[in-house]
Amino acid sequence: MVTAPRPDGRAPDALRPVTLERSANPYAEGSCLIRMGGTLVLCTATVEEGAPGWRKGSGKGWLTAEYAMLPRATTERTPRERQGPGGRTHEIQRLIGRSLRAALATMEFGERTIRVDCDVLQADGGTRTAAITGGAVALADACAWLAHERGVTNPFGRLVAAVSAGVVKGSPLLDLCYAEDRDADVDANVVVAAPDQYVEVQGTGEQGTFSRPELERLLALADAGIRSLFDVQRRTLGW
């Protein structure tokens, strides 16, 4: 099968150029500015005293995430969600929270909350996966801060990264930009905890169905892409 050229000229199995800027926010306990192609997300991890009410008396903490998109992150202005997160936003921030909790080895860091805020400054597809990948770097630094400043065992256990894959005009592709995501027949988001444990696989037949071999091909593309993202995360953290 001949694959049609991608908008940015990438090979079907190529990630967009990715950069992670550690400590992008000087005030947060951990932060990371991630750029994947035309998608730019600022991730900050804040350590707050106090945990949710259902944790009271347990001595254990919690991690939660919030996600938002700036009004002109896209080609047309999107109104701010002043009345609280809409359904799509709520689903995305729950995904980010679940994914980043998989990075923790323990919740035994006192009755505190780690709140990871992921703010999309510019969107060109893959905002939720970029938020998870950048959020993991911010979380690693916040956990190191906890250990140093509060004298607890560092709760960070393993890296987590995420990427999209999809079938566009019959061709399986890695790391979809917006134009590809918009036209995808099949769209998947894959989250992996290092080295090779799936946290979540979201696969949807947007304009058709897909077979098991097609799903396995998308997973193979995602697995290779995530291994590359782990390498970038490690270099950024100096591991």
Buried (B, 14 or more C-beta within 10 A) or exposed (E): EEEEEBEBEBEBBBBBEBEBBBBBBEEBBBBBBBBBBBBBBBBBBBBEEEBEEEBEEEEBBBBBBBBBBBEEBBEEEBEEEEEEBEEEBEBBBBBBBBBBBBBBEEBEBBBBBBBBBBBBBBBBBBBBBBBBBBBBBBBBBBBBBBBEEEEBEBBBBBBBBBBBBBBBEEBBBBBBBBBBBEBBBBBBBBBBBBEEEBBBBBBEEBEEEBEEEBBEBBBBBBBBBBBBBBEBBEEBBEE
